[in-house]
Amino acid sequence: MAQNEKLIIYQAFPRILTNTNENCVPGGTLEQNGSGKLRDITPTLLKSLSSLGVNCLWLTGVLEMATKTAYPEAGIPPDNPNIVKGEAGSPYAIKDYYDIAPSIAVDVKARMAEFEECVRRVHGCGLKLIIDFVPNHTARCYHSDSAPEGIRDFGDNDDITKFFARDNNYYYITNQQFSPEFPLDAEGTPYTEFPAKATGNDCFTAFCGRNDWYEAVKLNYGYDPGLHTRDYNPAPDTWLKMLHILRFWAAKGVDGFRCDMVFMVPMEFWHWAIPQVKKDFPNVIFIGEIYDVGLYRPFIDYCHFDYLYDKVNLYDTLVGIEKYNWSAAQLTGCWQTVDGIGDSMLNFLENHDEVRFASREYADDPSRVVPSLVVSAMIGRGPFMIYYGQELGEMAHDNEGFAGDNNRSTIFDYWSYDTIRRWYNNGRCNTALLTSHEKWLRNLYKRVLTLCNSCDAIREGEFFDLMYVNLQNPGFNPHRQFAFLRYTASEAYLIIANFDSEAAKVRVRIPDMAFNMAGLAVETQTAKDLLWNKEHTFSTERDGESEFYIKGTDALIIPLLKAKLK
């Protein structure tokens, strides 16, 4: 991808993305349900994603995780099933940071080579590849059989008689056996952990519940949660181990890391680690999963993250507009909240933690996505991300096993989704088996995502919010409509999103200031909307109103003429 391209990320689980089993059993084993493979990520698949407008692939579930599945041919035993979520296991319960999940390899013994080949194919098709970095917790039983010589496992040298020690990798509930609020002998061999380790979601007792991250244990970065003291100098053992892991994968050619729950790790670690990685691998990007707007600026300025999830700001506001009758005018507060750091915001409508947009719990209709998609993708210059199957309207109504039918796509089970399977089409990666509605939806995503980089003004232009002059405009409904400009010195676009189910004639007022800043022409003009290729004739006047017809749950992207230079 070009240096100044807007990052368009496609998140996918390899074990599900290319799995062709049409008869999966809820909670089924690998043998019953099967798994997609890294080798299935072919140039054909990658070119299909690229044609959609994607320029970066985020592969989730790549690192070896705790699982109930055994691989005797490679000498890999199953993990204790009582502390594994689902048959396949959680991709965020890493049991070997230096290895690849065997389920996504054709030849389990050659799984690292298969990953390296996948990296080369991704790059060969002009895409970037990012993987997860999970710094806050490991699987309950961590053991690496692939670490480079001299690298010790997490916990190997820990003093288990102490709740906290600076160079311990874990926290220990001393003299207490792990005793969660559920049995540890329900499946197979009973699980015993003595002394108990703190559970991954900052549960510093031995008595976690089913809603805790019981499959994971919290890592110690030198912070004592009992005394609230910090000991970061010299760098604690966990810091050194994590830096080595980041460098290991950067050397494999990955282009970046989506970093899990970054705010649960001390900011001082990121401040120390990221510049060291970038010194040797300057183009590697760091994306932080974060849920506190108040921490956005410190994590960019002090911790050196390139991009952060804008979940609790823009995403939650779009959810409120769609589900809870929030006014579209609240979107103004979203860009104001991140003003000055907007280029570092990663926007999305779906990921593995959130319910699917088309699910019963969200919009219950994939075609309602247009206004949210256009606003989320085009309000700023930062990255935009979609979740595999989103472009096909996947509704997440399957009961895959561990979590049941919960409006999310499983991250714990071996599974295959009908929508994705028909697009994959046994490796053809085309639209031949899609319904007419799925084809329409995929083409919508293709238009929006490709416009993000084919239009200079949307990719790298300035933003001008038109809401302040339209809040009391009788021809414009700020409760259901949102309008803004994106512009450069050479081009300008008026973008209108209609969140209402009903069509409307909207009169958008464009203030004199916008004419001056965007260099707009004053005249009657005819232009084709870039989203639907339909002509609109309208007038632009300073502090005047331009009238457009817009369908319900729709958007317009209208090119505006620039004033001629005198």
C-alpha positions in Angstrom: 0.0 0.0 0.0 1.1 3.6 -0.6 2.6 5.6 2.2 -0.2 8.0 2.5 -3.1 5.6 2.1 -5.9 5.5 4.7 -5.6 2.2 6.5 -8.6 -0.1 5.7 -8.4 -3.1 8.0 -10.1 -6.5 7.5 -10.2 -8.5 10.8 -10.6 -12.3 10.3 -10.2 -15.6 12.1 -8.3 -17.9 9.9 -9.8 -21.0 11.5 -13.3 -19.8 10.5 -12.7 -17.6 7.5 -12.0 -20.5 5.1 -13.6 -23.4 6.9 -15.9 -25.1 4.3 -17.8 -27.5 6.7 -21.5 -27.1 6.1 -22.5 -29.4 9.0 -20.8 -28.0 12.1 -22.0 -29.3 15.4 -22.4 -26.8 18.3 -19.4 -27.2 20.6 -17.9 -29.6 18.1 -14.3 -30.8 18.0 -11.7 -30.0 15.4 -12.3 -33.4 13.9 -16.1 -32.8 13.7 -16.2 -29.1 12.6 -12.8 -28.6 10.9 -10.7 -25.4 10.7 -9.6 -23.0 8.0 -5.9 -22.9 7.3 -3.2 -20.2 6.7 -2.5 -21.8 3.4 -6.1 -21.0 2.4 -5.2 -17.3 2.5 -4.3 -17.4 -1.2 -3.6 -14.7 -3.7 -7.1 -15.2 -5.0 -8.6 -14.5 -1.5 -6.2 -11.6 -0.9 -7.1 -10.0 -4.3 -10.8 -10.3 -3.5 -10.2 -8.4 -0.2 -8.0 -5.8 -2.0 -10.8 -5.2 -4.6 -13.1 -4.5 -1.7 -10.8 -1.6 -0.7 -8.9 -3.5 2.0 -5.2 -2.8 2.4 -4.5 -4.4 5.8 -5.4 -7.9 7.0 -5.6 -8.5 10.8 -5.4 -12.2 11.5 -6.9 -13.0 14.9 -6.2 -16.3 16.6 -2.7 -16.8 15.1 -0.6 -17.3 18.2 -0.9 -20.6 20.0 -3.7 -20.6 22.6 -4.8 -23.0 25.3 -7.2 -25.5 23.7 -9.0 -28.8 24.3 -7.5 -30.2 21.1 -4.5 -32.5 21.1 -2.0 -32.8 18.3 -0.2 -36.1 19.0 1.6 -36.0 15.7 3.5 -32.9 16.9 3.7 -33.9 20.6 1.1 -31.2 21.7 -1.2 -32.4 24.5 -4.6 -30.8 25.2 -4.9 -28.2 27.9 -7.0 -29.0 30.9 -10.6 -28.5 29.7 -11.8 -27.1 32.9 -9.9 -23.8 32.3 -10.5 -23.5 28.5 -13.4 -21.6 27.1 -14.9 -23.5 24.2 -13.5 -26.4 22.3 -11.0 -24.4 20.3 -10.1 -22.0 23.2 -9.8 -18.3 23.5 -7.3 -16.5 21.2 -6.6 -14.2 24.1 -5.4 -17.1 26.4 -1.9 -17.4 24.9 0.1 -20.5 25.9 3.1 -19.9 23.7 3.9 -16.4 22.4 6.5 -17.8 20.0 4.3 -20.3 18.2 1.4 -20.6 15.8 -1.9 -22.1 16.6 -1.7 -25.7 15.3 -5.4 -25.7 14.2 -4.6 -23.3 11.3 -1.7 -25.3 9.9 -2.0 -28.1 7.3 1.3 -29.6 8.5 1.3 -29.0 12.3 5.0 -29.5 12.5 5.6 -26.9 9.9 3.2 -24.3 11.3 5.7 -21.5 11.6 6.8 -22.0 8.0 3.2 -21.9 6.9 2.8 -18.6 8.7 5.9 -17.1 7.1 4.6 -18.2 3.7 1.3 -16.4 4.5 3.1 -13.2 5.4 4.9 -13.3 2.0 1.6 -13.9 0.1 0.0 -11.0 1.9 2.8 -8.7 1.1 3.0 -10.0 -2.4 -0.6 -8.8 -2.9 0.2 -5.4 -1.6 -1.5 -5.7 1.8 -0.1 -5.2 5.3 -0.5 -8.0 7.9 -1.1 -7.3 11.6 -1.5 -9.8 14.4 -2.6 -9.6 18.1 -0.2 -8.8 20.9 -1.7 -9.9 24.2 0.3 -8.2 26.9 -1.9 -8.3 30.0 -2.4 -12.0 30.6 -1.4 -15.5 29.5 -3.2 -18.8 29.5 -3.5 -20.3 33.0 -0.9 -22.9 32.0 1.8 -21.2 29.9 4.6 -23.3 28.3 6.6 -22.5 25.1 8.1 -25.3 23.1 9.3 -22.9 20.4 11.0 -20.0 22.3 14.5 -19.1 21.1 17.3 -20.5 23.1 17.8 -18.7 26.5 14.2 -17.5 26.7 12.5 -18.7 29.9 8.8 -19.3 30.2 6.6 -16.9 32.1 6.6 -17.8 35.7 9.7 -20.1 35.6 11.7 -18.0 38.1 8.9 -16.7 40.1 8.9 -16.7 43.9 5.5 -18.2 44.6 5.7 -17.4 48.3 5.0 -13.7 47.5 1.9 -12.0 46.2 4.1 -9.5 44.5 7.7 -9.4 43.6 9.1 -7.0 41.0 10.5 -9.7 38.7 7.8 -12.2 39.2 5.8 -12.6 36.0 2.5 -13.4 37.9 0.7 -12.4 41.1 0.2 -15.2 43.6 -2.6 -15.6 46.1 -0.2 -17.2 48.6 -1.1 -20.3 50.5 -4.4 -20.6 48.7 -5.6 -23.0 46.0 -7.4 -21.7 43.0 -11.0 -22.1 43.9 -13.4 -20.4 41.4 -17.1 -20.3 41.9 -17.5 -23.3 39.6 -16.2 -26.9 39.7 -12.7 -27.7 38.3 -13.5 -31.3 37.7 -16.4 -31.1 35.3 -14.4 -32.3 32.3 -11.5 -34.8 32.2 -8.7 -34.5 34.7 -9.5 -32.1 37.6 -7.5 -28.9 37.5 -5.4 -27.9 40.5 -3.5 -24.6 40.9 -1.6 -24.0 44.1 -0.9 -21.3 44.9 -3.6 -19.5 42.9 -2.6 -16.9 40.4 -4.5 -13.7 39.9 -7.0 -13.9 37.1 -6.6 -11.9 33.9 -9.3 -9.2 34.5 -7.5 -7.9 37.6 -9.2 -10.4 39.8 -6.7 -10.6 42.7 -8.4 -13.4 44.6 -8.5 -17.2 44.2 -12.3 -17.1 43.9 -13.2 -15.8 40.4 -16.5 -16.5 38.8 -17.7 -17.7 35.4 -17.9 -14.1 34.1 -14.3 -13.5 35.0 -11.5 -14.3 32.6 -10.9 -17.5 34.4 -9.0 -19.0 31.4 -6.2 -16.3 31.8 -3.8 -15.1 34.5 -2.7 -11.6 35.0 0.9 -10.6 34.2 2.9 -8.5 36.6 4.7 -5.4 35.1 6.2 -4.2 38.4 3.0 -2.7 39.9 2.0 -3.9 43.3 -1.9 -3.6 43.4 -1.8 -4.2 47.1 0.4 -1.3 48.1 -0.2 0.7 44.9 3.6 1.0 44.4 5.6 0.9 41.2 9.1 -0.5 40.6 10.0 0.0 36.9 13.7 0.7 37.1 15.5 -1.3 35.9 13.0 -2.8 33.6 11.2 -5.8 35.3 11.5 -9.3 33.8 8.0 -9.2 32.2 9.0 -6.0 30.3 12.1 -7.7 28.9 10.2 -10.8 27.9 7.4 -8.8 26.2 9.9 -6.6 24.3 11.6 -9.8 23.0 8.3 -11.2 21.8 7.4 -8.0 19.9 10.8 -8.0 18.2 10.5 -11.7 17.4 7.3 -11.1 15.4 8.4 -7.9 13.8 11.4 -9.8 12.5 9.0 -12.3 10.9 7.7 -9.5 8.8 4.4 -8.6 10.4 3.5 -4.9 9.8 1.9 -4.2 13.2 0.2 -5.3 16.3 -3.3 -4.9 17.6 -2.5 -4.7 21.3 -5.1 -6.1 23.6 -6.5 -4.2 26.6 -3.5 -1.7 26.6 -4.8 0.3 29.6 -4.4 -2.8 31.8 -0.6 -2.6 31.3 1.4 0.3 32.8 1.8 3.2 30.4 5.5 3.3 31.4 5.9 -0.1 29.6 4.6 1.2 26.3 6.6 4.4 26.6 9.7 2.2 27.0 8.9 -0.7 24.6 7.3 0.9 21.5 10.3 3.2 20.6 12.7 0.3 21.0 10.7 -1.8 18.5 10.3 1.2 16.1 14.1 1.8 16.3 14.7 -1.5 14.6 11.4 -1.7 12.7 10.3 1.9 12.0 7.3 1.0 9.9 5.7 -1.3 12.4 2.3 0.1 13.7 0.8 -0.3 17.1 -3.0 -0.2 17.5 -4.4 0.0 21.1 -7.6 -1.5 22.3 -8.8 1.1 24.8 -12.0 2.1 26.5 -11.3 5.4 28.3 -11.4 8.7 26.3 -9.5 10.4 29.0 -6.5 8.1 28.2 -6.5 8.7 24.5 -4.0 11.5 24.5 -1.5 9.9 26.9 -1.5 6.7 25.0 -0.7 8.6 21.8 1.7 11.2 23.1 3.4 9.4 25.9 2.9 5.7 25.0 3.6 6.2 21.3 0.7 4.3 19.9 -0.1 5.0 16.2 -3.8 4.3 16.5 -6.4 3.7 19.2 -9.9 2.2 19.1 -12.5 4.9 19.2 -15.1 2.6 20.8 -16.5 4.6 23.7 -16.7 7.8 21.6 -17.8 7.4 18.0 -18.9 3.7 18.0 -21.0 4.0 21.1 -22.6 7.2 19.7 -23.5 5.5 16.5 -25.0 2.6 18.5 -27.1 5.2 20.4 -28.4 6.8 17.3 -29.4 3.5 15.8 -30.8 1.8 18.9 -31.7 4.4 21.5 -33.0 7.5 19.7 -30.0 9.6 20.3 -29.7 12.6 18.0 -27.4 12.6 15.1 -26.2 16.0 16.3 -24.3 14.2 19.0 -21.8 13.2 16.4 -20.4 16.7 16.5 -19.2 16.0 20.1 -17.4 12.9 18.8 -15.0 14.7 16.6 -14.6 17.5 19.1 -13.6 15.0 21.8 -10.7 13.8 19.6 -9.9 17.1 17.9 -6.2 17.2 17.3 -5.8 13.4 17.6 -8.5 12.3 15.1 -5.9 10.9 12.7 -5.0 8.4 15.3 -8.5 7.1 15.8 -9.5 3.7 14.4 -13.2 3.5 13.7 -15.3 0.4 13.2 -18.9 -0.9 13.4 -18.0 -4.4 14.3 -15.2 -6.5 15.8 -15.0 -9.7 17.8 -16.0 -8.1 21.1 -19.1 -6.3 19.8 -22.4 -7.6 18.5 -22.8 -7.8 14.7 -24.4 -4.7 13.2 -27.1 -6.9 11.5 -27.8 -8.9 14.6 -31.1 -8.7 16.6 -29.3 -6.8 19.3 -28.1 -4.0 17.1 -29.9 -3.0 13.8 -31.6 -6.3 12.9 -31.1 -5.4 9.3 -27.8 -5.2 7.4 -29.1 -2.7 4.9 -29.5 0.0 7.6 -25.7 0.3 7.8 -25.3 3.0 5.1 -25.3 6.2 7.3 -23.3 4.6 10.1 -20.8 3.2 7.5 -20.3 6.4 5.7 -19.9 8.5 8.8 -17.6 6.1 10.5 -15.4 5.6 7.5 -15.3 9.2 6.2 -15.5 11.5 9.2 -11.7 11.4 9.6 -8.4 10.4 8.2 -7.7 7.6 10.7 -8.1 3.9 9.9 -11.4 2.1 9.3 -11.9 -1.5 10.1 -14.5 -4.2 9.2 -15.0 -7.6 10.6 -15.1 -10.6 8.3 -18.6 -11.3 7.0 -19.7 -7.7 7.9 -19.7 -6.9 4.2 -22.1 -9.8 3.6 -24.5 -8.9 6.4 -23.6 -11.8 8.7 -26.2 -11.6 11.5 -24.5 -13.9 14.1 -27.6 -16.0 14.8 -25.8 -19.3 15.1 -25.4 -21.3 18.3 -21.8 -22.2 17.9 -21.2 -23.7 21.3 -19.5 -22.0 24.2 -21.4 -18.6 24.2 -24.6 -19.7 22.5 -26.6 -17.5 20.2 -25.4 -14.1 21.6 -25.4 -11.9 18.4 -21.6 -12.2 18.2 -19.5 -14.5 16.1 -17.7 -17.0 18.2 -14.0 -16.7 19.1 -14.0 -19.9 21.2 -15.3 -22.6 18.8 -14.5 -24.4 15.6 -17.1 -23.1 13.2 -18.1 -22.1 9.7 -20.6 -19.4 8.7 -22.9 -19.8 5.7 -22.5 -16.2 4.5 -18.7 -16.4 4.5 -18.6 -19.9 3.2 -20.6 -19.0 0.1 -18.3 -16.0 -0.6 -15.3 -18.2 -0.1 -16.8 -20.7 -2.5 -14.1 -23.4 -2.0 -11.3 -20.9 -2.6 -12.8 -19.0 -5.6 -13.6 -16.0 -3.4 -16.3 -14.6 -5.6 -20.0 -13.5 -5.5 -21.4 -16.5 -7.5 -23.2 -18.0 -4.5 -24.3 -14.8 -2.8 -27.9 -13.6 -2.7 -28.8 -10.5 -4.6 -29.0 -8.6 -1.3 -25.5 -9.8 -0.2 -24.1 -8.7 -3.6 -25.7 -5.3 -3.1 -24.3 -5.0 0.4 -20.8 -6.1 -0.6 -20.9 -3.6 -3.5 -21.9 -0.9 -1.0 -18.9 -1.7 1.2 -16.7 -1.8 -1.9 -17.8 1.7 -2.9 -17.3 3.2 0.5 -14.0 1.5 1.3 -12.5 2.3 -2.2 -13.6 5.9 -2.0 -11.7 6.3 1.3 -8.5 6.1 -0.7 -9.5 7.0 -4.3 -10.7 10.5 -3.2 -8.0 12.7 -1.9 -10.4 14.8 0.2 -11.7 11.7 2.0 -8.3 10.1 2.4 -6.3 13.2 3.6 -8.5 16.2 3.4 -9.9 18.6 6.0 -13.2 18.2 7.8 -15.9 20.9 8.3 -18.9 20.1 10.4 -22.1 21.7 9.1 -24.3 21.0 12.0 -23.8 24.2 13.9 -25.6 26.2 11.1 -28.3 23.6 10.6 -29.4 22.9 14.2 -32.3 25.4 13.8 -32.7 25.0 10.0 -36.4 24.0 9.4 -35.4 22.1 6.2 -32.9 19.9 8.1 -33.5 17.5 10.9 -30.5 17.4 13.2 -32.0 14.6 15.2 -31.8 12.2 12.3 -29.4 13.8 9.8 -25.7 14.6 9.9 -23.8 16.7 7.3 -20.2 17.6 6.9 -17.6 18.6 4.2 -14.3 16.9 3.4 -12.0 19.0 1.2 -8.5 19.6 -0.2 -7.2 22.5 -2.3 -8.4 20.7 -5.4 -11.6 18.9 -4.5 -14.5 19.0 -2.0 -17.4 16.8 -1.0 -20.6 17.3 0.8 -21.6 14.2 2.8 -25.1 13.8 4.2 -26.2 10.8 6.3 -29.8 10.2 7.0 -30.3 7.9 10.0 -34.1 8.1 9.7 -36.1 5.2 8.1 -38.1 7.7 6.0 -36.8 9.5 2.9 -36.5 13.3 3.2 -35.9 16.4 1.2 -33.1 18.1 3.1 -31.9 21.7 2.8 -28.3 21.9 3.9 -27.0 25.4 4.8 -23.4 25.9 4.0 -21.9 28.9 5.9 -19.7 31.6 4.4 -16.8 30.3 6.5 -17.0 26.9 4.7 -17.0 28.6 1.3 -13.8 30.4 2.3 -12.0 27.5 3.9 -13.0 24.9 1.2 -12.8 27.3 -1.7 -16.3 26.5 -2.9 -18.0 27.9 -6.0 -21.2 29.9 -5.9 -23.4 28.6 -8.6 -26.0 26.1 -9.7 -24.4 22.8 -10.5 -25.2 19.2 -11.4 -23.1 16.4 -9.8 -23.3 12.6 -9.5 -23.5 11.3 -6.0 -20.4 9.0 -5.6 -22.3 6.4 -3.6 -25.1 5.7 -6.0 -24.0 7.5 -9.2 -27.3 9.5 -9.4 -27.4 13.1 -10.6 -28.4 15.9 -8.3 -29.0 19.5 -9.4 -28.6 22.1 -6.7 -27.4 25.6 -6.0 -24.6 26.6 -3.6 -24.7 30.1 -2.2 -22.8 31.6 0.7 -25.0 31.1 3.8 -27.6 29.6 1.5 -29.2 26.2 1.4 -28.7 23.4 -1.0 -31.6 21.0 -1.4 -31.2 17.2 -1.9 -33.6 14.2 -1.8 -32.2 11.4 0.3 -33.7 8.0 1.0 -34.3 6.5 4.4 -31.2 5.1 6.1 -29.0 6.3 3.3 -26.2 8.7 2.6 -25.0 11.0 -0.2 -21.5 11.9 -1.2 -21.8 15.0 -3.5 -18.8 16.6 -5.3 -18.9 20.4 -5.0 -17.4 22.7 -7.6 -14.4 24.8 -6.4 -14.2 28.5 -7.0 -12.1 29.6 -9.9 -8.9 31.3 -8.9 -8.8 35.0 -10.0 
